[in-house]
Amino acid sequence: MTSETIEKGDIVWIEYDAWTVNPNGTLTLFDTTHDEVAKKEGKFDEKKVYIEVPVVIGRGRLFEGLEAALVGAKVGETIEVLIPPEKGAGVRDPRLVELRTEREFLRQEISPEVGMEVSISGKHGVVTAVSAGRVRVDFNNPLAGKTLKYVVQATRKAKTPDERVRAIIDMDYGLADQFKIDLKGGSAEIHLPDVCKTDEKWFVSKFRVVADLRELSDLKTIRFVEEYEKKEAKAEPKAEPTRTEATGEAGKDESGAVADAPKKPRKRATATKAKPAAKTRTEEELPASEKAPEEL
């Protein structure tokens, strides 16, 4: 039976509320898995899904102080932990605050404003000042230099190989419940949902998923399967048969001669006469043998 105590190497799902501690002792929410908390603090984001998230313990992917608090804790236990900067996002580095010309932003069709998040030369930062054609950008982690407070609970642990694979997919991409996974003898065959076929995020996340499956599972072979089904063409509705088609007889004109069959079936039969051809002989020119009995 799997232990309910969290150990290094475990993958667990956690719920949490995360705050920064201000100099005056007040708290400012910066992240949460609870929508009611986000709404209460005025930080609700309609684009975000507020649910428990999977994390791996003991691999340096969490803040050091948070990871240390989770190791040895019980599943279902609520923990409150204060994390100093050196065990959180680190101390602020003045060298990561840079001055850039406003022209650099305008060339990218960006009008810099204080508080705007920007990406320059592969680095992510926040604009802190705009003045006289110069833009000051802080490339420090926004949480650097701040004391953090977490209220966290591990809700469950990945206990089976299938749960670990799904947790890894969820960590690195999401939508794990839409993947069909077949594990057999150290191999994984993972059938991709339709959304992955055109999602640029998946093209990038796939390499991370593979790396984590190799590191965090005992799998020797990982195979991704994309399936495309040919859709059957819909049968065209049949046109309503003409009177002659219904009876199986060729159409006749009033003289009894067989008329040419039409190229396309009519939707319904009509009682109108066909117009005579331009070079047809008149009735006076017809020999008696070709006239109708009533005309003799």
DRENMI-199850 format. One record per residue: chain; y, z, x of N, C-alpha, C in turn. Coordinates in Angstrom, 1 decimal. Example, Ala and Ser with C-alpha at 12.3 -4.5 7.8 and 13.67 -1.06 7.14 Angstrom:
<mitis>
A,-5.7,7.8,13.2,-4.5,7.8,12.3,-3.3,7.8,13.2;
A,-2.2,7.1,12.8,-1.1,7.1,13.7,0.0,7.9,12.9;
</mitis>
This chain:
<mitis>
A,-1.2,0.0,0.8,0.0,0.0,0.0,1.3,0.0,0.9;
A,2.2,-0.8,0.5,3.5,-0.9,1.3,4.3,0.3,1.2;
A,4.8,0.8,2.3,5.6,2.0,2.2,6.9,1.8,1.5;
A,7.4,2.8,0.8,8.7,2.7,0.1,9.9,3.1,1.1;
A,9.5,3.4,2.3,10.6,3.7,3.3,11.0,2.5,4.0;
A,12.2,2.2,4.2,12.7,1.0,4.8,12.6,1.1,6.3;
A,12.0,0.1,6.9,11.8,0.0,8.3,12.4,-1.3,8.9;
A,12.5,-1.3,10.2,13.0,-2.5,10.9,12.0,-3.6,10.7;
A,12.6,-4.8,10.4,11.7,-5.9,10.1,11.5,-6.1,8.6;
A,11.8,-5.1,7.8,11.7,-5.3,6.3,12.7,-6.2,5.8;
A,12.4,-6.9,4.7,13.4,-7.6,3.9,13.5,-6.9,2.6;
A,14.7,-6.5,2.2,14.9,-5.7,1.0,16.1,-6.3,0.2;
A,16.1,-6.1,-1.1,17.2,-6.5,-1.9,18.1,-5.3,-2.1;
A,19.5,-5.5,-1.9,20.4,-4.3,-2.0,21.5,-4.6,-3.0;
A,22.0,-3.5,-3.7,23.2,-3.6,-4.5,24.2,-2.7,-3.7;
A,25.5,-3.1,-3.8,26.4,-2.3,-3.0,27.8,-2.5,-3.6;
A,28.7,-1.5,-3.2,30.2,-1.6,-3.4,30.7,-1.3,-2.0;
A,31.6,-2.2,-1.5,32.1,-2.1,-0.1,33.6,-2.0,-0.2;
A,34.2,-1.0,0.6,35.6,-0.7,0.5,36.1,-0.6,1.9;
A,37.4,-0.9,2.1,38.1,-0.5,3.3,38.9,0.8,3.1;
A,38.9,1.6,4.1,39.6,2.9,4.0,41.0,2.7,4.6;
A,42.0,2.9,3.7,43.4,2.7,4.2,43.9,3.9,4.9;
A,45.0,3.8,5.7,45.5,4.9,6.5,45.9,6.1,5.6;
A,46.3,5.9,4.4,46.6,7.0,3.5,45.4,7.6,2.8;
A,44.2,7.1,3.1,43.0,7.6,2.5,42.5,6.9,1.2;
A,43.3,6.0,0.7,42.9,5.2,-0.5,41.9,4.2,-0.1;
A,41.2,3.6,-1.1,40.2,2.6,-0.8,40.6,1.3,-1.4;
A,40.2,0.2,-0.8,40.5,-1.1,-1.3,39.1,-1.9,-1.3;
A,38.7,-2.3,-2.5,37.4,-3.0,-2.6,37.5,-4.4,-1.9;
A,36.5,-4.7,-1.1,36.5,-6.1,-0.5,35.2,-6.8,-0.8;
A,34.2,-6.1,-1.4,33.0,-6.8,-1.7,32.2,-5.9,-2.7;
A,31.4,-6.6,-3.6,30.5,-5.8,-4.5,29.5,-6.7,-5.1;
A,28.4,-6.2,-5.5,27.4,-6.9,-6.3,27.5,-6.6,-7.8;
A,28.5,-5.8,-8.2,28.6,-5.4,-9.6,29.9,-6.0,-10.2;
A,29.7,-6.8,-11.2,30.8,-7.5,-11.8,31.8,-6.5,-12.5;
A,31.2,-5.4,-13.1,32.1,-4.4,-13.7,33.0,-3.7,-12.7;
A,32.5,-3.5,-11.5,33.4,-2.9,-10.5,34.5,-3.9,-10.0;
A,34.1,-5.1,-9.9,35.1,-6.2,-9.5,36.2,-6.3,-10.5;
A,35.8,-6.2,-11.8,36.8,-6.4,-12.9,37.7,-5.1,-12.9;
A,37.2,-4.0,-12.7,37.9,-2.7,-12.7,39.0,-2.7,-11.6;
A,38.6,-3.3,-10.4,39.5,-3.3,-9.3,40.4,-4.5,-9.2;
A,40.3,-5.4,-10.2,41.1,-6.6,-10.2,40.6,-7.6,-9.1;
A,39.4,-7.6,-8.7,38.9,-8.5,-7.7,37.8,-9.5,-8.2;
A,37.7,-9.6,-9.6,36.6,-10.4,-10.2,36.8,-11.9,-9.9;
A,35.7,-12.6,-9.4,35.8,-14.0,-9.1,34.8,-14.7,-10.0;
A,35.3,-15.6,-10.9,34.4,-16.3,-11.9,33.4,-17.2,-11.2;
A,33.6,-17.6,-10.0,32.7,-18.5,-9.3,31.6,-17.7,-8.6;
A,31.7,-16.4,-8.5,30.7,-15.6,-7.8,29.7,-15.1,-8.8;
A,28.4,-15.0,-8.3,27.3,-14.4,-9.1,27.1,-13.0,-8.6;
A,27.2,-12.0,-9.5,27.1,-10.6,-9.1,25.7,-10.1,-9.3;
A,24.9,-10.2,-8.3,23.5,-9.8,-8.4,23.1,-9.2,-7.0;
A,21.9,-8.5,-7.0,21.4,-7.9,-5.8,21.1,-9.1,-4.8;
A,21.2,-8.7,-3.5,21.1,-9.8,-2.5,20.0,-9.3,-1.5;
A,19.2,-10.3,-1.0,18.2,-9.9,0.0,18.8,-9.9,1.4;
A,18.4,-8.9,2.2,18.8,-8.7,3.6,17.7,-8.4,4.5;
A,17.7,-8.7,5.8,16.7,-8.4,6.7,17.2,-7.2,7.5;
A,16.3,-6.2,7.8,16.7,-5.0,8.5,16.3,-5.1,9.9;
A,17.2,-4.6,10.8,16.9,-4.5,12.2,17.0,-5.8,13.0;
A,17.7,-6.8,12.5,17.8,-8.1,13.2,19.3,-8.3,13.6;
A,20.2,-7.3,13.4,21.6,-7.5,13.8,22.4,-8.3,12.8;
A,21.9,-8.5,11.6,22.6,-9.3,10.7,23.5,-8.5,9.7;
A,23.4,-7.2,9.8,24.3,-6.4,9.0,25.2,-5.6,10.0;
A,26.3,-5.0,9.5,27.1,-4.1,10.3,26.2,-3.1,10.9;
A,26.4,-2.7,12.1,25.5,-1.8,12.8,25.4,-0.5,12.0;
A,26.6,0.0,11.6,26.6,1.3,10.8,25.8,1.2,9.5;
A,25.9,0.1,8.8,25.2,0.0,7.6,23.7,-0.2,7.8;
A,23.3,-0.9,8.8,21.9,-1.1,9.1,21.2,0.3,9.5;
A,22.0,1.1,10.3,21.4,2.4,10.7,21.2,3.3,9.5;
A,22.1,3.2,8.5,22.0,4.0,7.4,20.8,3.6,6.5;
A,20.5,2.4,6.5,19.4,1.9,5.6,18.0,2.2,6.3;
A,17.9,2.1,7.6,16.6,2.4,8.2,16.2,3.8,7.9;
A,15.0,4.0,7.4,14.5,5.4,7.0,14.9,5.8,5.6;
A,15.7,5.0,4.9,16.0,5.4,3.5,14.9,4.9,2.6;
A,14.9,5.5,1.4,13.9,5.1,0.4,14.4,4.0,-0.5;
A,13.5,3.2,-1.0,13.8,2.2,-2.0,14.2,3.0,-3.3;
A,15.4,2.6,-3.8,15.9,3.3,-5.0,16.9,4.4,-4.7;
A,17.0,4.7,-3.4,17.9,5.8,-3.0,19.3,5.3,-2.8;
A,20.3,6.0,-3.4,21.7,5.5,-3.2,22.3,6.3,-2.0;
A,22.9,5.5,-1.1,23.5,6.0,0.1,25.0,5.7,0.2;
A,25.7,6.7,0.6,27.2,6.5,0.9,27.4,6.7,2.4;
A,28.0,5.7,3.0,28.2,5.7,4.5,29.6,5.3,4.9;
A,30.2,6.0,5.8,31.5,5.6,6.4,31.2,4.9,7.7;
A,31.8,3.8,8.0,31.5,3.0,9.2,32.8,2.8,9.9;
A,32.9,3.4,11.2,34.1,3.2,12.0,34.1,1.7,12.5;
A,35.3,1.3,12.9,35.5,-0.1,13.3,34.5,-0.6,14.4;
A,34.2,0.3,15.3,33.3,-0.2,16.4,31.9,-0.4,16.0;
A,31.5,0.2,14.8,30.2,0.0,14.3,30.2,-0.9,13.0;
A,31.4,-1.5,12.8,31.6,-2.4,11.6,31.9,-3.8,12.1;
A,33.1,-4.2,11.8,33.6,-5.6,12.1,34.2,-5.6,13.5;
A,34.3,-4.5,14.2,34.8,-4.4,15.6,36.3,-4.1,15.5;
A,36.8,-3.8,16.7,38.3,-3.5,16.9,39.0,-4.8,16.9;
A,40.3,-4.8,16.6,41.1,-6.0,16.6,41.4,-6.4,18.1;
A,41.4,-7.7,18.3,41.6,-8.3,19.6,42.9,-9.0,19.5;
A,44.0,-8.6,20.2,45.3,-9.2,20.2,45.2,-10.7,20.7;
A,44.3,-11.0,21.5,44.2,-12.3,22.0,43.7,-13.3,21.0;
A,43.2,-12.8,19.9,42.8,-13.7,18.8,43.9,-14.0,17.8;
A,45.1,-13.6,18.1,46.3,-13.9,17.3,47.0,-15.0,18.1;
A,47.1,-16.2,17.5,47.7,-17.4,18.2,48.8,-18.0,17.4;
A,49.8,-18.6,18.2,50.9,-19.4,17.6,50.5,-20.9,17.7;
A,50.7,-21.5,16.5,50.4,-23.0,16.5,51.6,-23.7,15.9;
A,51.7,-24.9,16.2,52.9,-25.7,15.7,52.6,-26.1,14.2;
A,53.6,-26.1,13.4,53.5,-26.4,12.0,53.0,-27.9,11.9;
A,53.3,-28.7,12.9,52.9,-30.1,12.9,51.4,-30.3,12.8;
A,50.7,-29.3,13.5,49.2,-29.4,13.5,48.7,-29.3,12.0;
A,49.3,-28.5,11.2,48.9,-28.4,9.8,49.3,-29.5,9.0;
A,50.5,-30.0,9.2,51.0,-31.1,8.4,50.2,-32.4,8.6;
A,49.7,-32.6,9.9,48.9,-33.7,10.2,47.6,-33.7,9.3;
A,47.2,-32.5,9.0,46.0,-32.4,8.1,46.3,-32.2,6.6;
A,47.6,-32.5,6.4,48.1,-32.4,5.0,48.0,-31.0,4.4;
A,48.3,-30.0,5.3,48.2,-28.6,4.9,49.6,-28.1,5.1;
A,50.1,-27.4,4.0,51.4,-26.8,4.1,51.2,-25.3,4.3;
A,51.3,-24.8,5.5,50.9,-23.4,5.7,51.7,-22.3,5.0;
A,51.1,-21.3,4.5,51.7,-20.2,3.8,51.1,-18.9,4.3;
A,51.8,-17.8,4.2,51.3,-16.5,4.6,50.2,-16.1,3.7;
A,49.1,-15.7,4.3,47.9,-15.3,3.6,46.9,-16.4,3.4;
A,47.2,-17.7,3.8,46.3,-18.8,3.6,45.2,-18.7,4.6;
A,44.0,-19.0,4.2,42.8,-19.1,5.1,42.8,-20.5,5.6;
A,42.6,-20.6,7.0,42.6,-21.9,7.6,41.5,-22.0,8.6;
A,41.1,-23.3,8.9,40.1,-23.5,9.9,40.7,-24.5,10.9;
A,40.8,-24.0,12.2,41.4,-24.9,13.2,40.5,-24.8,14.5;
A,40.2,-26.0,15.0,39.3,-26.1,16.2,38.0,-25.3,16.0;
A,37.5,-25.3,14.8,36.2,-24.6,14.6,36.3,-23.1,14.4;
A,37.6,-22.6,14.4,37.7,-21.2,14.2,38.4,-20.9,12.9;
A,37.9,-19.8,12.2,38.5,-19.5,10.9,39.5,-18.3,11.1;
A,40.6,-18.5,10.4,41.7,-17.5,10.6,42.5,-17.4,9.3;
A,43.5,-16.5,9.4,44.4,-16.3,8.3,45.9,-16.4,8.8;
A,46.7,-17.2,8.1,48.1,-17.3,8.4,48.8,-16.0,8.2;
A,49.5,-15.5,9.2,50.2,-14.2,9.0,51.7,-14.4,9.1;
A,52.2,-15.6,9.5,53.7,-15.8,9.6,53.9,-17.3,9.8;
A,55.0,-17.8,9.1,55.5,-19.1,9.3,57.0,-19.1,9.5;
A,57.4,-19.6,10.7,58.9,-19.5,11.0,59.2,-20.6,12.1;
A,60.4,-21.3,11.8,60.9,-22.2,12.8,59.9,-23.2,13.4;
A,59.1,-23.7,12.5,58.1,-24.7,13.0,56.9,-24.2,13.7;
A,56.8,-22.8,13.7,55.7,-22.2,14.3,54.9,-21.4,13.2;
A,53.5,-21.4,13.4,52.6,-20.7,12.5,51.8,-19.7,13.3;
A,51.8,-18.5,12.9,51.0,-17.5,13.5,49.7,-17.3,12.7;
A,48.6,-17.4,13.4,47.2,-17.4,12.8,46.4,-16.3,13.5;
A,45.9,-15.4,12.6,45.0,-14.3,13.1,43.5,-14.7,13.0;
A,42.9,-14.9,14.1,41.5,-15.3,14.1,40.5,-14.1,14.2;
A,41.0,-12.9,14.1,40.2,-11.7,14.0,39.4,-11.7,12.7;
A,38.3,-11.1,12.6,37.6,-10.8,11.4,38.6,-10.0,10.5;
A,38.8,-10.4,9.2,39.7,-9.7,8.3,39.4,-8.2,8.3;
A,38.2,-7.8,8.6,37.8,-6.3,8.5,37.9,-5.7,9.9;
A,38.3,-6.4,10.9,38.4,-5.8,12.2,39.4,-4.7,12.3;
A,39.0,-3.6,13.0,39.9,-2.5,13.1,40.0,-1.6,11.9;
A,39.2,-1.8,10.9,39.2,-1.0,9.7,37.9,-0.2,9.5;
A,38.1,1.0,9.0,37.0,1.9,8.6,36.5,1.4,7.3;
A,35.2,1.3,7.2,34.5,0.8,5.9,33.7,1.8,5.2;
A,33.7,1.8,3.9,32.8,2.7,3.2,31.9,1.8,2.3;
A,30.6,2.1,2.4,29.6,1.4,1.6,28.9,2.4,0.7;
A,28.7,2.0,-0.6,27.8,2.7,-1.5,26.7,1.7,-1.8;
A,25.5,2.0,-1.2,24.5,1.0,-1.2,23.1,1.6,-1.7;
A,22.4,0.7,-2.3,21.0,1.1,-2.8,20.1,-0.1,-2.6;
A,18.9,0.2,-1.9,17.9,-0.8,-1.8,17.1,-0.8,-3.1;
A,17.0,-1.9,-3.8,16.4,-1.9,-5.1,14.9,-2.2,-5.0;
A,14.5,-3.0,-4.1,13.1,-3.4,-3.9,12.9,-4.0,-2.5;
A,11.6,-4.1,-2.2,11.2,-4.6,-0.8,10.3,-5.8,-1.0;
A,10.4,-6.8,-0.2,9.5,-7.9,-0.2,8.2,-7.5,0.4;
A,7.1,-7.5,-0.5,5.9,-6.9,-0.1,4.8,-8.0,0.3;
A,4.9,-9.1,-0.4,3.9,-10.2,-0.2,4.5,-11.3,0.6;
A,3.6,-12.1,1.2,4.1,-13.3,2.0,5.0,-14.2,1.1;
A,4.6,-14.4,-0.2,5.4,-15.2,-1.1,6.7,-14.6,-1.3;
A,6.8,-13.3,-1.5,8.1,-12.7,-1.7,9.0,-12.8,-0.5;
A,8.4,-12.7,0.7,9.2,-12.8,2.0,9.8,-14.3,2.1;
A,8.9,-15.3,1.8,9.4,-16.6,1.9,10.6,-16.9,0.9;
A,10.4,-16.4,-0.3,11.4,-16.6,-1.3,12.7,-15.8,-1.0;
A,12.6,-14.6,-0.4,13.7,-13.8,0.0,14.5,-14.6,1.1;
A,13.8,-15.2,2.0,14.4,-15.9,3.1,15.2,-17.1,2.6;
A,14.6,-17.9,1.6,15.3,-19.0,1.0,16.5,-18.5,0.3;
A,16.4,-17.4,-0.4,17.5,-16.8,-1.1,18.7,-16.4,-0.2;
A,18.3,-15.8,1.0,19.3,-15.4,2.0,20.1,-16.6,2.5;
A,19.3,-17.6,2.8,20.0,-18.7,3.6,20.5,-19.9,2.7;
A,20.0,-19.9,1.4,20.5,-21.0,0.5,20.7,-20.5,-0.9;
A,19.7,-19.8,-1.5,19.8,-19.4,-2.9,18.8,-20.2,-3.7;
A,18.8,-19.9,-5.0,18.0,-20.6,-6.0,16.5,-20.5,-5.7;
A,16.1,-19.4,-5.1,14.7,-19.3,-4.6,13.7,-19.5,-5.8;
A,14.1,-19.0,-7.0,13.1,-19.1,-8.1,12.9,-20.5,-8.5;
A,13.7,-21.5,-8.1,13.4,-22.9,-8.4,12.5,-23.7,-7.5;
A,12.2,-23.0,-6.4,11.3,-23.6,-5.4,9.8,-23.3,-5.7;
A,9.0,-24.3,-5.6,7.5,-24.1,-5.8,6.9,-24.0,-4.4;
A,6.2,-22.8,-4.2,5.7,-22.5,-2.9,4.2,-22.3,-2.9;
A,3.6,-23.0,-2.0,2.1,-22.9,-1.9,1.8,-22.5,-0.4;
A,1.2,-21.2,-0.3,0.9,-20.7,1.0,-0.6,-20.7,1.2;
A,-1.0,-21.3,2.3,-2.5,-21.4,2.6,-2.7,-21.4,4.0;
A,-3.5,-20.4,4.5,-4.0,-20.4,5.9,-2.9,-20.5,6.9;
A,-1.8,-19.8,6.8,-0.7,-19.9,7.8,0.2,-21.1,7.7;
A,0.1,-21.8,6.6,0.9,-22.9,6.3,1.6,-22.7,5.0;
A,2.8,-23.3,4.9,3.6,-23.2,3.6,4.0,-24.6,3.2;
A,3.7,-25.0,2.0,4.2,-26.2,1.4,5.2,-25.9,0.3;
A,6.4,-26.3,0.6,7.5,-25.9,-0.3,8.1,-27.1,-1.0;
A,7.9,-27.1,-2.3,8.4,-28.2,-3.1,9.9,-28.0,-3.5;
A,10.7,-28.9,-3.2,12.1,-28.7,-3.4,12.5,-29.0,-4.8;
A,13.4,-28.2,-5.4,13.9,-28.5,-6.7,14.9,-29.8,-6.7;
A,15.1,-30.4,-7.8,15.9,-31.6,-7.8,17.3,-31.4,-7.2;
A,17.9,-30.2,-7.4,19.3,-30.0,-6.9,19.4,-30.2,-5.4;
A,18.3,-29.9,-4.6,18.4,-30.0,-3.2,18.5,-31.5,-2.7;
A,18.0,-32.4,-3.5,18.0,-33.8,-3.1,19.4,-34.4,-2.8;
A,20.4,-33.9,-3.4,21.7,-34.4,-3.3,22.7,-33.3,-2.8;
A,22.3,-32.1,-2.5,23.2,-31.0,-2.2,23.4,-31.0,-0.7;
A,24.6,-31.2,-0.2,24.9,-31.2,1.2,24.7,-29.8,1.8;
A,24.9,-28.7,1.0,24.6,-27.4,1.5,23.2,-27.2,1.9;
A,22.2,-27.8,1.2,20.8,-27.7,1.5,20.5,-28.4,2.8;
A,21.1,-29.5,3.1,20.9,-30.3,4.4,21.2,-29.4,5.6;
A,22.3,-28.5,5.4,22.6,-27.6,6.5,21.8,-26.4,6.5;
A,21.5,-25.8,5.3,20.8,-24.6,5.2,19.3,-24.7,5.6;
A,18.8,-25.9,5.4,17.3,-26.1,5.7,16.9,-25.7,7.1;
A,17.8,-26.0,8.1,17.5,-25.6,9.5,17.5,-24.1,9.7;
A,18.4,-23.4,9.0,18.4,-22.0,9.0,17.2,-21.4,8.3;
A,16.8,-22.0,7.2,15.6,-21.5,6.5,14.3,-21.6,7.4;
A,14.2,-22.8,8.1,13.1,-23.0,9.0,13.1,-22.0,10.1;
A,14.2,-21.7,10.7,14.3,-20.8,11.8,13.9,-19.4,11.4;
A,14.4,-19.0,10.2,14.1,-17.6,9.7,12.6,-17.5,9.3;
A,12.1,-18.6,8.7,10.6,-18.5,8.4,9.8,-18.4,9.6;
A,10.2,-19.0,10.7,9.4,-18.9,11.9,9.6,-17.5,12.5;
A,10.8,-16.9,12.4,11.1,-15.6,13.0,10.5,-14.4,12.1;
A,10.6,-14.6,10.8,10.4,-13.4,9.9,9.1,-13.5,9.2;
A,8.3,-14.5,9.4,7.0,-14.6,8.8,5.9,-15.0,9.8;
A,4.6,-15.1,9.4,3.5,-15.4,10.2,3.2,-16.9,10.1;
A,4.0,-17.7,9.4,3.7,-19.1,9.2,3.7,-19.9,10.5;
A,2.7,-20.8,10.6,2.6,-21.7,11.7,3.1,-23.1,11.4;
A,2.9,-23.5,10.1,3.4,-24.8,9.7,4.2,-24.7,8.4;
A,5.3,-25.4,8.4,6.2,-25.4,7.2,6.5,-26.8,6.8;
A,6.2,-27.1,5.6,6.3,-28.5,5.1,7.2,-28.5,3.8;
A,8.2,-29.3,3.8,9.0,-29.5,2.6,8.6,-30.8,1.9;
A,8.5,-30.7,0.6,8.0,-31.8,-0.2,9.1,-32.2,-1.2;
A,9.5,-33.5,-1.2,10.4,-34.0,-2.2,9.6,-34.9,-3.1;
A,9.8,-34.8,-4.4,9.0,-35.6,-5.4,10.0,-36.4,-6.2;
A,9.7,-37.7,-6.4,10.5,-38.6,-7.2,9.6,-39.3,-8.2;
A,9.8,-39.1,-9.5,9.0,-39.7,-10.5,9.7,-41.0,-11.0;
A,8.9,-42.0,-11.2,9.4,-43.3,-11.8,9.4,-43.1,-13.3;
A,10.6,-43.3,-13.9,10.8,-43.2,-15.3,10.3,-44.4,-16.0;
A,9.5,-44.2,-17.1,9.0,-45.3,-17.9,10.1,-46.0,-18.7;
A,10.1,-47.3,-18.7,11.1,-48.0,-19.4,10.9,-47.9,-20.9;
A,11.9,-47.7,-21.7,11.7,-47.6,-23.1,11.5,-48.9,-23.7;
A,10.5,-49.0,-24.7,10.1,-50.2,-25.4,11.3,-50.6,-26.3;
A,11.6,-51.9,-26.2,12.7,-52.4,-27.1,12.2,-52.5,-28.5;
A,13.1,-52.1,-29.5,12.6,-52.2,-30.9,12.4,-53.6,-31.3;
A,11.3,-53.8,-32.1,11.0,-55.2,-32.6,11.9,-55.6,-33.7;
A,12.3,-56.9,-33.6,13.2,-57.5,-34.7,12.4,-57.7,-35.9;
A,13.1,-57.6,-37.1,12.5,-57.8,-38.4,12.0,-59.2,-38.5;
A,10.7,-59.4,-38.9,10.1,-60.8,-38.9,10.8,-61.6,-40.0;
A,10.8,-63.0,-39.8,11.3,-63.9,-40.8,10.3,-64.1,-41.9;
A,10.7,-64.7,-43.0,9.8,-64.9,-44.1,8.6,-65.7,-43.6;
A,8.9,-66.8,-42.8,7.8,-67.6,-42.4,6.8,-66.9,-41.5;
A,7.4,-66.0,-40.6,6.5,-65.2,-39.8,5.6,-64.3,-40.6;
A,6.2,-63.8,-41.7,5.4,-62.8,-42.5,4.3,-63.5,-43.2;
A,4.4,-64.8,-43.6,3.4,-65.5,-44.3,2.5,-66.3,-43.4;
A,2.9,-66.5,-42.2,2.1,-67.2,-41.3,2.2,-68.7,-41.4;
A,3.2,-69.2,-42.3,3.4,-70.6,-42.5,4.6,-71.1,-41.8;
A,4.6,-72.4,-41.4,5.7,-73.0,-40.7,6.8,-73.2,-41.8;
A,8.1,-73.2,-41.4,9.1,-73.4,-42.4,9.2,-74.9,-42.8;
A,9.4,-75.1,-44.1,9.5,-76.5,-44.6,10.8,-76.7,-45.2;
A,11.3,-77.9,-45.1,12.6,-78.2,-45.9,12.2,-78.7,-47.3;
A,13.2,-79.0,-48.1,12.9,-79.3,-49.5,12.1,-80.6,-49.6;
A,12.1,-81.5,-48.7,11.3,-82.7,-48.8,9.8,-82.5,-48.4;
A,9.5,-81.3,-48.0,8.1,-81.0,-47.6,7.8,-81.2,-46.2;
A,8.8,-81.7,-45.4,8.5,-81.9,-44.0,8.6,-80.6,-43.2;
A,7.8,-80.5,-42.1,7.8,-79.3,-41.3,9.0,-79.2,-40.5;
A,9.8,-78.1,-40.6,11.0,-77.9,-39.8,10.7,-77.3,-38.5;
A,11.6,-77.6,-37.5,11.4,-77.0,-36.2,11.5,-75.5,-36.3;
A,10.7,-74.8,-35.6,10.8,-73.3,-35.6,12.0,-72.9,-34.8;
A,12.7,-71.9,-35.3,13.9,-71.4,-34.6,13.6,-70.7,-33.3;
A,14.5,-70.8,-32.3,14.3,-70.2,-31.0,14.2,-68.7,-31.1;
A,15.1,-68.1,-31.9,15.1,-66.7,-32.1,14.9,-66.3,-33.5;
A,14.1,-65.3,-33.8,13.8,-64.9,-35.1,15.1,-64.4,-35.8;
A,15.2,-64.9,-37.1,16.4,-64.4,-37.8,16.1,-63.0,-38.3;
A,17.2,-62.3,-38.6,17.0,-60.9,-39.1,16.5,-60.9,-40.5;
A,16.8,-61.9,-41.3,16.3,-62.0,-42.6,16.4,-63.5,-43.0;
A,15.5,-63.9,-44.0,15.5,-65.3,-44.5,16.7,-65.5,-45.3;
A,17.1,-66.9,-45.4,18.3,-67.2,-46.2,17.9,-68.4,-47.1;
A,18.6,-68.5,-48.2,18.3,-69.6,-49.2,19.2,-70.8,-49.0;
A,20.0,-70.9,-48.0,20.9,-72.0,-47.8,20.1,-73.1,-47.2;
A,20.6,-74.4,-47.5,19.9,-75.6,-47.0,20.3,-75.9,-45.5;
A,19.5,-76.4,-44.8,19.8,-76.8,-43.5,20.7,-78.1,-43.6;
A,21.7,-78.2,-42.7,22.5,-79.4,-42.8,21.7,-80.6,-42.2;
A,21.8,-81.8,-42.9,21.1,-83.0,-42.3,21.6,-83.4,-41.0;
A,20.8,-84.0,-40.2,21.2,-84.5,-38.9,22.1,-85.7,-39.1;
A,23.0,-86.0,-38.2,24.0,-87.0,-38.3,23.4,-88.4,-38.5;
A,22.2,-88.7,-38.0,21.7,-90.1,-38.0,20.6,-90.2,-39.0;
A,20.4,-89.2,-39.9,19.3,-89.3,-40.9,19.7,-90.3,-42.0;
A,18.7,-91.1,-42.4,18.9,-92.2,-43.4,19.2,-91.5,-44.8;
A,20.0,-92.2,-45.5,20.4,-91.7,-46.9,19.2,-91.9,-47.8;
A,19.3,-91.3,-49.0,18.2,-91.4,-49.9,18.0,-92.8,-50.4;
A,19.1,-93.6,-50.5,19.0,-94.9,-50.9,18.2,-95.8,-50.0;
A,18.3,-95.4,-48.7,17.6,-96.2,-47.6,16.1,-95.8,-47.5;
A,15.7,-94.7,-48.1,14.3,-94.3,-48.0,13.4,-95.2,-48.8;
A,12.3,-95.5,-48.3,11.3,-96.3,-49.2,10.7,-95.4,-50.2;
A,10.3,-96.0,-51.3,9.8,-95.3,-52.5,8.7,-94.3,-52.1;
A,7.9,-94.7,-51.1,6.8,-93.8,-50.7,7.2,-92.5,-50.2;
A,8.5,-92.4,-49.7,9.0,-91.2,-49.0,9.9,-90.3,-49.9;
A,10.1,-90.9,-51.2,11.0,-90.2,-52.1,10.1,-89.1,-52.9;
A,10.8,-88.1,-53.3,10.2,-87.1,-54.1,9.8,-87.7,-55.5;
A,8.7,-87.2,-56.1,8.3,-87.8,-57.4,9.4,-87.9,-58.4;
A,10.2,-86.8,-58.5,11.3,-86.8,-59.6,12.4,-87.8,-59.3;
A,12.4,-88.4,-58.1,13.5,-89.4,-57.8,13.0,-90.8,-58.0;
A,11.7,-91.0,-58.3,11.2,-92.4,-58.5,11.6,-92.9,-59.8;
</mitis>
